Every structure is written in C-alpha cells, then in structure tokens.
Amino acid sequence: GIALTLYSCVFSRSEWHMEMARHGFASGKIDSEQLDHLESAREIDPRNPFAMTLSAHSYIGAVTPEMTKPIRNAYLEKAEGFFSRAEHLYPQDVENAIAHSVVLDELGRYDVGQTMGTQQWQSVDRPGGALFTNRSAGSSW
C-alpha cells in the first residue's frame, strides 16, 4: 500500500505535466511553457516514452519556414534525440518509428531512417505473424 501511494504521488505529477504539455500541443500552441512542462515530466519520470515522443513532436511543431537551415536542423536534431530515447524505452511503438524515420530523412540520414523504420516495423507483434514482413518473398495480403 505504501509503495502504491508513493508511486502514485511521483507519477501523477509527471502525468500532470504531460497533460499540460499535451493540452498546449493540441491547441496548436508551442512555447517555452509547454517545453518546460515536458522537461518536468521527463525529469520526474525519465522512463516515460510518451514524454519523449511528445517532446520530439513539440520540437518538430516549432519549426517554421522562416527558420534558417542551421536553426531548423538544431530543432530536428533535438527531436531526433527524443525519438531515439523513446524508441529505446518502447521499441514496439510503430508511430514513433515512422516519425523518427521522417526526421532522419529530413536531416539527410536516409539510410539510417529507412533501415530503422524497416526493423521497427518487422519487430511488431501483429495478428497474422509475418504477413507484412515477407512481402519481398512473394507472400500476399
């Protein structure tokens, strides 16, 4: 009972920060307050892959057409780091793998993005087993 109470106190604070950040993200507002909430959530619960993924999406969402290429790439590099950490924590998240691949492609790391995305997709446990993984071997849908 004590452990449950202790964990709920710690993780509820992390979830509160996540929800505050998610609310800002959903409203289209990406600012330092949202990033501060995400940083707090990551500090409280560094093993939460969803905090990492939302952090990555926040940096991607902050990229604007007016940014210079070095600044844009710095934001994408930051997003790539968060996607990498999220992938390490929760490797079965295909949506994270796809977004991570897109960021790697944007950064010009095509070979890494394609390889990583393919490995991630093949590692997913899906009904039908190898239905999608053996397409090159002539299997059908």
TILO-585952 format. One record per atom (N, C-alpha, C, CB): residue number from 1; x, y, z. Coordinates in steps of 0.1 Angstrom, whole numbers, plus 2048, in hexadecimal, padded with zeros to 3 digits. Glycine has a CB too. Example, Ala and Ser with C-alpha at 12.3 -4.5 7.8 and 13.67 -1.06 7.14 Angstrom:
<recs>
{1, {884, 7C7, 84E}},
{1, {87B, 7D3, 84E}},
{1, {884, 7DF, 84E}},
{1, {871, 7D3, 85A}},
{2, {880, 7EA, 847}},
{2, {889, 7F5, 847}},
{2, {881, 800, 84F}},
{2, {88D, 7FA, 839}},
</recs>
This chain:
<recs>
{1, {808, 7F4, 800}},
{1, {800, 800, 800}},
{1, {808, 80D, 800}},
{1, {7F7, 800, 80C}},
{2, {813, 80C, 808}},
{2, {81C, 818, 809}},
{2, {823, 81B, 7FB}},
{2, {826, 817, 814}},
{3, {828, 810, 7F5}},
{3, {82E, 811, 7E8}},
{3, {825, 817, 7DE}},
{3, {834, 804, 7E4}},
{4, {819, 812, 7DE}},
{4, {80F, 817, 7D4}},
{4, {80C, 826, 7D6}},
{4, {802, 80F, 7D5}},
{5, {80B, 82A, 7E2}},
{5, {809, 838, 7E5}},
{5, {815, 840, 7E1}},
{5, {806, 83A, 7F4}},
{6, {821, 83C, 7E4}},
{6, {82D, 843, 7E0}},
{6, {82E, 844, 7D1}},
{6, {839, 83C, 7E6}},
{7, {82C, 839, 7CA}},
{7, {82D, 839, 7BB}},
{7, {822, 842, 7B5}},
{7, {82B, 82B, 7B5}},
{8, {816, 842, 7BB}},
{8, {80B, 84A, 7B5}},
{8, {80E, 859, 7B7}},
{8, {7FE, 847, 7BC}},
{9, {815, 85D, 7C2}},
{9, {818, 86B, 7C5}},
{9, {823, 86F, 7BA}},
{9, {81E, 86D, 7D3}},
{10, {82D, 867, 7B8}},
{10, {837, 86B, 7AE}},
{10, {832, 86B, 7A0}},
{10, {843, 861, 7AF}},
{11, {82B, 860, 79C}},
{11, {827, 860, 78E}},
{11, {81B, 868, 78B}},
{11, {824, 852, 78B}},
{12, {813, 86C, 795}},
{12, {808, 875, 792}},
{12, {80D, 883, 78F}},
{12, {7FE, 875, 79E}},
{13, {818, 887, 795}},
{13, {81E, 894, 792}},
{13, {823, 894, 783}},
{13, {82A, 897, 79C}},
{14, {82A, 889, 77F}},
{14, {82F, 887, 772}},
{14, {823, 888, 768}},
{14, {837, 87A, 770}},
{15, {818, 881, 76B}},
{15, {80D, 880, 762}},
{15, {806, 88E, 761}},
{15, {803, 876, 766}},
{16, {806, 896, 76C}},
{16, {800, 8A3, 76C}},
{16, {808, 8AC, 762}},
{16, {800, 8A9, 77A}},
{17, {815, 8AB, 763}},
{17, {81E, 8B3, 75A}},
{17, {81B, 8AF, 74B}},
{17, {82C, 8B2, 75E}},
{18, {81A, 8A2, 749}},
{18, {817, 89C, 73C}},
{18, {80A, 8A2, 736}},
{18, {817, 88D, 73C}},
{19, {800, 8A2, 73F}},
{19, {7F3, 8A7, 73A}},
{19, {7F3, 8B6, 737}},
{19, {7E8, 8A4, 745}},
{20, {7FA, 8BD, 73F}},
{20, {7FB, 8CC, 73D}},
{20, {802, 8CE, 72F}},
{20, {803, 8D3, 748}},
{21, {80D, 8C7, 72D}},
{21, {814, 8C8, 720}},
{21, {80B, 8C3, 714}},
{21, {821, 8C0, 720}},
{22, {804, 8B8, 716}},
{22, {7FC, 8B2, 70C}},
{22, {7F0, 8BC, 708}},
{22, {7F6, 8A5, 710}},
{23, {7EB, 8C3, 713}},
{23, {7E0, 8CD, 710}},
{23, {7E6, 8D8, 708}},
{23, {7DB, 8D2, 71E}},
{24, {7F2, 8DD, 70B}},
{24, {7F7, 8E8, 703}},
{24, {7FA, 8E3, 6F5}},
{24, {804, 8EC, 709}},
{25, {7FF, 8D7, 6F3}},
{25, {802, 8D1, 6E6}},
{25, {7F5, 8D0, 6DE}},
{25, {809, 8C4, 6E8}},
{26, {7EB, 8CB, 6E4}},
{26, {7DE, 8C9, 6DD}},
{26, {7D8, 8D6, 6D9}},
{26, {7D4, 8C2, 6E6}},
{27, {7DA, 8E1, 6E0}},
{27, {7D4, 8EE, 6DD}},
{27, {7DD, 8F5, 6D2}},
{27, {7D3, 8F7, 6E9}},
{28, {7E8, 8EF, 6CE}},
{28, {7F1, 8F5, 6C4}},
{28, {7FB, 8FF, 6CA}},
{28, {7E8, 8FC, 6BA}},
{29, {7FB, 8FF, 6D7}},
{29, {804, 909, 6DE}},
{29, {811, 901, 6E1}},
{29, {7FE, 90F, 6EA}},
{30, {81C, 905, 6DC}},
{30, {829, 8FF, 6DF}},
{30, {832, 90B, 6E4}},
{30, {830, 8F8, 6D3}},
{31, {834, 90B, 6F1}},
{31, {83C, 915, 6F7}},
{31, {845, 910, 702}},
{31, {833, 921, 6FC}},
{32, {84C, 919, 709}},
{32, {855, 914, 713}},
{32, {84E, 90E, 71F}},
{32, {85D, 920, 718}},
{33, {841, 912, 722}},
{33, {83A, 90C, 72D}},
{33, {837, 8FE, 72A}},
{33, {82C, 914, 72F}},
{34, {833, 8FA, 71E}},
{34, {831, 8EC, 71A}},
{34, {83E, 8E4, 71C}},
{34, {82B, 8EB, 70C}},
{35, {849, 8EA, 717}},
{35, {856, 8E3, 717}},
{35, {85A, 8E1, 726}},
{35, {860, 8EB, 70F}},
{36, {857, 8EB, 72E}},
{36, {85A, 8EA, 73D}},
{36, {853, 8DE, 743}},
{36, {857, 8F7, 744}},
{37, {846, 8DD, 73F}},
{37, {83E, 8D2, 745}},
{37, {843, 8C5, 740}},
{37, {82F, 8D4, 740}},
{38, {847, 8C4, 734}},
{38, {84D, 8B7, 72F}},
{38, {85A, 8B4, 736}},
{38, {84F, 8B8, 720}},
{39, {862, 8BE, 738}},
{39, {86F, 8BC, 73F}},
{39, {86C, 8B7, 74D}},
{39, {877, 8C9, 740}},
{40, {862, 8BD, 754}},
{40, {85F, 8B8, 761}},
{40, {85A, 8AA, 761}},
{40, {854, 8C1, 768}},
{41, {852, 8A7, 757}},
{41, {84D, 899, 756}},
{41, {858, 88F, 754}},
{41, {842, 898, 74B}},
{42, {862, 893, 74C}},
{42, {86D, 88A, 749}},
{42, {876, 889, 755}},
{42, {875, 890, 73D}},
{43, {878, 894, 75D}},
{43, {880, 893, 769}},
{43, {87A, 88A, 774}},
{43, {882, 8A1, 76E}},
{44, {86C, 88B, 775}},
{44, {865, 883, 77F}},
{44, {865, 875, 77C}},
{44, {857, 889, 782}},
{45, {862, 872, 76F}},
{45, {861, 864, 76A}},
{45, {869, 862, 75D}},
{45, {852, 860, 768}},
{46, {876, 861, 75F}},
{46, {87F, 860, 753}},
{46, {87D, 853, 74B}},
{46, {88D, 861, 757}},
{47, {875, 84A, 74F}},
{47, {873, 83E, 748}},
{47, {865, 83E, 741}},
{47, {873, 832, 751}},
{48, {85F, 84A, 73F}},
{48, {852, 84B, 739}},
{48, {854, 84E, 72A}},
{48, {849, 856, 73F}},
{49, {852, 844, 721}},
{49, {855, 846, 713}},
{49, {84B, 851, 70D}},
{49, {854, 839, 70B}},
{50, {840, 852, 712}},
{50, {836, 85B, 70D}},
{50, {83A, 86A, 70F}},
{50, {828, 859, 712}},
{51, {841, 86C, 71A}},
{51, {846, 87A, 71D}},
{51, {851, 87D, 712}},
{51, {84C, 87B, 72B}},
{52, {859, 873, 70F}},
{52, {864, 875, 705}},
{52, {85E, 877, 6F7}},
{52, {86D, 868, 704}},
{53, {853, 86F, 6F4}},
{53, {84D, 871, 6E7}},
{53, {846, 87E, 6E5}},
{53, {843, 866, 6E4}},
{54, {83F, 883, 6F0}},
{54, {838, 890, 6EF}},
{54, {843, 89B, 6EF}},
{54, {82F, 892, 6FB}},
{55, {84E, 899, 6F5}},
{55, {859, 8A3, 6F5}},
{55, {85E, 8A4, 6E6}},
{55, {864, 89F, 6FE}},
{56, {860, 899, 6E0}},
{56, {865, 899, 6D2}},
{56, {85B, 8A0, 6C9}},
{56, {867, 88B, 6CD}},
{57, {84E, 89D, 6CB}},
{57, {844, 8A3, 6C2}},
{57, {843, 8B2, 6C5}},
{57, {836, 89D, 6C5}},
{58, {845, 8B6, 6D1}},
{58, {845, 8C5, 6D4}},
{58, {850, 8CC, 6CD}},
{58, {847, 8C7, 6E3}},
{59, {85C, 8C6, 6CD}},
{59, {867, 8CD, 6C5}},
{59, {864, 8CD, 6B6}},
{59, {874, 8C6, 6C8}},
{60, {85E, 8C2, 6B1}},
{60, {85B, 8C2, 6A3}},
{60, {850, 8CD, 6A0}},
{60, {856, 8B5, 69E}},
{61, {846, 8CE, 6A9}},
{61, {83B, 8D8, 6A7}},
{61, {840, 8E6, 6A8}},
{61, {831, 8D5, 6B1}},
{62, {84B, 8E8, 6AF}},
{62, {851, 8F6, 6B1}},
{62, {859, 8FA, 6A4}},
{62, {85A, 8F6, 6BD}},
{63, {85C, 8F1, 69B}},
{63, {863, 8F5, 68F}},
{63, {85A, 8FE, 686}},
{63, {868, 8E8, 688}},
{64, {85F, 909, 682}},
{64, {858, 912, 679}},
{64, {85F, 913, 66C}},
{64, {855, 91F, 680}},
{65, {859, 917, 661}},
{65, {85F, 91A, 654}},
{65, {869, 925, 655}},
{65, {855, 91D, 649}},
{66, {868, 92E, 65E}},
{66, {871, 93A, 65F}},
{66, {87E, 936, 666}},
{66, {86A, 945, 667}},
{67, {87F, 92B, 66C}},
{67, {88C, 927, 673}},
{67, {897, 924, 669}},
{67, {889, 91A, 67B}},
{68, {8A3, 928, 66D}},
{68, {8AE, 925, 665}},
{68, {8B1, 916, 666}},
{68, {8BB, 92D, 669}},
{69, {8B8, 911, 65C}},
{69, {8BB, 903, 65C}},
{69, {8C2, 8FE, 668}},
{69, {8C3, 8FF, 64F}},
{70, {8CC, 905, 66D}},
{70, {8D3, 900, 67A}},
{70, {8C9, 8FF, 686}},
{70, {8DF, 909, 67D}},
{71, {8C1, 909, 687}},
{71, {8B7, 909, 692}},
{71, {8AD, 8FE, 691}},
{71, {8B0, 917, 694}},
{72, {8A8, 8FD, 684}},
{72, {89F, 8F2, 681}},
{72, {8A5, 8E4, 684}},
{72, {89A, 8F3, 672}},
{73, {8B1, 8E2, 680}},
{73, {8B8, 8D5, 682}},
{73, {8BA, 8D3, 691}},
{73, {8C5, 8D5, 67B}},
{74, {8BD, 8DE, 699}},
{74, {8BF, 8DC, 6A7}},
{74, {8B2, 8D7, 6AE}},
{74, {8C3, 8EA, 6AE}},
{75, {8A6, 8DD, 6AA}},
{75, {89A, 8D8, 6AF}},
{75, {897, 8C9, 6AB}},
{75, {88E, 8E1, 6A9}},
{76, {89A, 8C6, 69E}},
{76, {898, 8B8, 69A}},
{76, {8A2, 8AF, 6A1}},
{76, {89A, 8B7, 68B}},
{77, {8AE, 8B3, 6A4}},
{77, {8B8, 8AB, 6AB}},
{77, {8B3, 8A8, 6B9}},
{77, {8C6, 8B1, 6AB}},
{78, {8AD, 8B2, 6BF}},
{78, {8A7, 8B1, 6CD}},
{78, {89C, 8A7, 6CC}},
{78, {8A3, 8BF, 6D2}},
{79, {893, 8A8, 6C2}},
{79, {888, 89F, 6C1}},
{79, {88D, 891, 6BE}},
{79, {87F, 8A3, 6B5}},
{80, {897, 88F, 6B6}},
{80, {89D, 882, 6B3}},
{80, {8A2, 87B, 6C0}},
{80, {8A9, 883, 6A9}},
{81, {8A8, 883, 6C9}},
{81, {8AD, 87E, 6D6}},
{81, {8A2, 879, 6DE}},
{81, {8B5, 889, 6DD}},
{82, {897, 880, 6DF}},
{82, {88B, 87C, 6E7}},
{82, {885, 86F, 6E0}},
{82, {881, 887, 6E8}},
{83, {884, 86F, 6D3}},
{83, {87F, 863, 6CD}},
{83, {887, 857, 6D0}},
{83, {87D, 865, 6BD}},
{84, {894, 859, 6CF}},
{84, {89E, 84E, 6D2}},
{84, {89C, 848, 6E0}},
{84, {8AC, 852, 6D1}},
{85, {89A, 851, 6EA}},
{85, {898, 84D, 6F8}},
{85, {88B, 846, 6F9}},
{85, {899, 859, 701}},
{86, {880, 84B, 6F3}},
{86, {873, 845, 6F3}},
{86, {874, 837, 6ED}},
{86, {868, 84E, 6EC}},
{87, {87B, 836, 6E2}},
{87, {87C, 829, 6DC}},
{87, {884, 81F, 6E5}},
{87, {884, 82A, 6CE}},
{88, {88D, 823, 6EC}},
{88, {895, 81B, 6F5}},
{88, {88C, 816, 701}},
{88, {8A1, 822, 6FB}},
{89, {883, 81F, 705}},
{89, {87A, 81C, 710}},
{89, {86E, 813, 70C}},
{89, {875, 828, 717}},
{90, {869, 815, 700}},
{90, {85D, 80E, 6FB}},
{90, {85F, 80B, 6ED}},
{90, {850, 817, 6FE}},
{91, {867, 800, 6E9}},
{91, {86A, 7FD, 6DB}},
{91, {85E, 7F9, 6D3}},
{91, {875, 7F3, 6DB}},
{92, {853, 7F5, 6D9}},
{92, {847, 7F0, 6D1}},
{92, {83F, 7FC, 6CC}},
{92, {83F, 7E7, 6DA}},
{93, {842, 808, 6CF}},
{93, {83A, 813, 6CA}},
{93, {83D, 817, 6BC}},
{93, {83D, 820, 6D3}},
{94, {835, 812, 6B3}},
{94, {837, 813, 6A4}},
{94, {835, 822, 6A0}},
{94, {82D, 80B, 69C}},
{95, {82C, 829, 6A6}},
{95, {829, 837, 6A3}},
{95, {836, 83F, 6A6}},
{95, {81D, 83D, 6AA}},
{96, {83C, 83C, 6B1}},
{96, {849, 843, 6B5}},
{96, {853, 840, 6AA}},
{96, {84D, 83F, 6C3}},
{97, {854, 834, 6A6}},
{97, {85E, 830, 69C}},
{97, {85C, 837, 68F}},
{97, {85E, 820, 69A}},
{98, {850, 838, 68B}},
{98, {84D, 83F, 67E}},
{98, {851, 84E, 67F}},
{98, {83E, 83E, 67A}},
{99, {84D, 854, 68A}},
{99, {850, 863, 68C}},
{99, {860, 864, 68D}},
{99, {84A, 868, 699}},
{100, {866, 85B, 694}},
{100, {875, 85B, 695}},
{100, {87B, 85A, 687}},
{100, {87A, 850, 69F}},
{101, {876, 851, 67F}},
{101, {87C, 84F, 672}},
{101, {87A, 85C, 669}},
{101, {875, 844, 66B}},
{102, {86F, 863, 66B}},
{102, {86C, 86F, 663}},
{102, {877, 87A, 667}},
{102, {85E, 874, 665}},
{103, {879, 87B, 674}},
{103, {883, 885, 679}},
{103, {891, 881, 674}},
{103, {883, 885, 689}},
{104, {894, 874, 675}},
{104, {8A1, 870, 66F}},
{104, {8A3, 874, 660}},
{104, {8A4, 861, 672}},
{105, {898, 871, 659}},
{105, {898, 875, 64B}},
{105, {89A, 884, 649}},
{105, {88B, 870, 644}},
{106, {893, 88C, 651}},
{106, {894, 89A, 650}},
{106, {8A2, 89F, 653}},
{106, {88A, 8A1, 659}},
{107, {8A9, 898, 65B}},
{107, {8B7, 89B, 65F}},
{107, {8C1, 895, 655}},
{107, {8BA, 896, 66D}},
{108, {8BC, 88E, 64B}},
{108, {8C5, 889, 640}},
{108, {8CB, 87C, 644}},
{108, {8CF, 893, 63D}},
{109, {8C6, 875, 64E}},
{109, {8CB, 868, 652}},
{109, {8C1, 85D, 64D}},
{109, {8CC, 867, 662}},
{110, {8C0, 85D, 640}},
{110, {8B6, 854, 639}},
{110, {8B9, 845, 63D}},
{110, {8B7, 856, 62A}},
{111, {8C5, 841, 63C}},
{111, {8C8, 832, 63F}},
{111, {8C4, 82E, 64D}},
{111, {8D6, 82F, 63C}},
{112, {8C7, 837, 657}},
{112, {8C4, 834, 664}},
{112, {8B4, 834, 666}},
{112, {8CA, 83E, 66E}},
{113, {8AE, 83E, 661}},
{113, {89F, 83E, 662}},
{113, {898, 833, 65C}},
{113, {89A, 84B, 65C}},
{114, {89C, 82F, 650}},
{114, {895, 823, 649}},
{114, {898, 816, 651}},
{114, {89A, 823, 63B}},
{115, {8A4, 814, 655}},
{115, {8A8, 808, 65C}},
{115, {8A1, 807, 669}},
{115, {8B7, 807, 65E}},
{116, {8A1, 812, 670}},
{116, {89B, 812, 67E}},
{116, {88C, 810, 67C}},
{116, {89D, 820, 685}},
{117, {885, 816, 673}},
{117, {877, 815, 671}},
{117, {873, 806, 66D}},
{117, {871, 81E, 667}},
{118, {87B, 800, 665}},
{118, {878, 7F3, 660}},
{118, {87A, 7E9, 66C}},
{118, {882, 7EF, 655}},
{119, {885, 7EB, 674}},
{119, {887, 7E2, 67F}},
{119, {87C, 7E3, 68A}},
{119, {894, 7E5, 686}},
{120, {877, 7F0, 68C}},
{120, {86D, 7F2, 695}},
{120, {860, 7EC, 691}},
{120, {86B, 801, 697}},
{121, {85D, 7ED, 684}},
{121, {850, 7E7, 67F}},
{121, {850, 7D8, 680}},
{121, {84E, 7EC, 671}},
{122, {85C, 7D2, 67D}},
{122, {85D, 7C4, 67D}},
{122, {85C, 7BE, 68B}},
{122, {869, 7BF, 676}},
{123, {860, 7C6, 695}},
{123, {860, 7C1, 6A3}},
{123, {853, 7C2, 6AA}},
{123, {86A, 7C9, 6AB}},
{124, {849, 7C8, 6A3}},
{124, {83C, 7C9, 6AA}},
{124, {834, 7BC, 6A9}},
{124, {833, 7D4, 6A2}},
{125, {82F, 7B8, 6B5}},
{125, {827, 7AC, 6B6}},
{125, {819, 7AF, 6B2}},
{125, {828, 7A6, 6C5}},
{126, {815, 7AA, 6A6}},
{126, {808, 7AD, 6A0}},
{126, {801, 7A0, 69E}},
{126, {80A, 7B5, 693}},
{127, {7F3, 7A1, 69E}},
{127, {7EC, 795, 69A}},
{127, {7EF, 791, 68C}},
{127, {7DC, 797, 69C}},
{128, {7F1, 785, 689}},
{128, {7F5, 780, 67C}},
{128, {804, 77E, 67B}},
{128, {7F1, 78B, 672}},
{129, {80B, 780, 685}},
{129, {819, 77D, 685}},
{129, {821, 785, 67B}},
{129, {81B, 76E, 683}},
{130, {827, 77E, 672}},
{130, {830, 784, 668}},
{130, {829, 789, 65C}},
{130, {83B, 77A, 664}},
{131, {81C, 78D, 65D}},
{131, {814, 791, 652}},
{131, {81B, 79C, 64A}},
{131, {807, 795, 657}},
{132, {820, 7A6, 651}},
{132, {826, 7B1, 64A}},
{132, {835, 7B0, 648}},
{132, {823, 7BE, 651}},
{133, {83C, 7A8, 650}},
{133, {84A, 7A8, 650}},
{133, {850, 7A0, 644}},
{133, {84F, 7A2, 65C}},
{134, {848, 797, 63E}},
{134, {84D, 78F, 633}},
{134, {848, 793, 625}},
{134, {84A, 781, 635}},
{135, {845, 7A0, 624}},
{135, {83F, 7A5, 617}},
{135, {849, 7A2, 60B}},
{135, {83C, 7B4, 618}},
{136, {856, 7A4, 60E}},
{136, {860, 7A2, 603}},
{136, {861, 793, 5FF}},
{136, {86D, 7A8, 607}},
{137, {85D, 78A, 608}},
{137, {85E, 77C, 605}},
{137, {851, 777, 5FE}},
{137, {85F, 774, 612}},
{138, {848, 780, 5FA}},
{138, {83D, 77C, 5F2}},
{138, {830, 779, 5FA}},
{138, {841, 771, 5EA}},
{139, {830, 77B, 607}},
{139, {824, 779, 60E}},
{139, {81A, 783, 60B}},
{139, {827, 778, 61D}},
{140, {80D, 780, 60D}},
{140, {803, 78A, 609}},
{140, {7FC, 78F, 616}},
{140, {7F8, 783, 600}},
{141, {7F3, 799, 614}},
{141, {7EC, 79E, 61F}},
{141, {7E2, 794, 624}},
{141, {7E5, 7AB, 61B}},
</recs>
